């Protein structure tokens, strides 16, 4: 069972930045790793995703502000978040798709104050 551990969340003022980190417990081939978020009363949705060949996709609401990247040697995926606004407040989850299955992290809270 692959464990995903997220970190980097916290409280930030609007306009500020945070970097989320997702680290896998073991080296495993992943077809894609993504960051999802869920705000209170809303469904969980994709924020950004990066494939094994480095292709990236972003939700329209974060394009130009967020950047996803991966370091395979460190089994880590990053989400650099800039120009944060209150609508970005949510619990952010890391999701990894592998031949063995789909794995989720426990989530990290991001709160943006106005």
Buried (B, 14 or more C-beta within 10 A) or exposed (E): EBEBBBEBBEEBEBEBEBBBBBBBEEEEEBEBBBBBBBBEEEEBEBBBBBBBEEEBBBBEEBEEBBBBBBEEEEBBBBBBBBEBEEEBBBBBBBBBBBEEEEBEBEBBEBBBEE
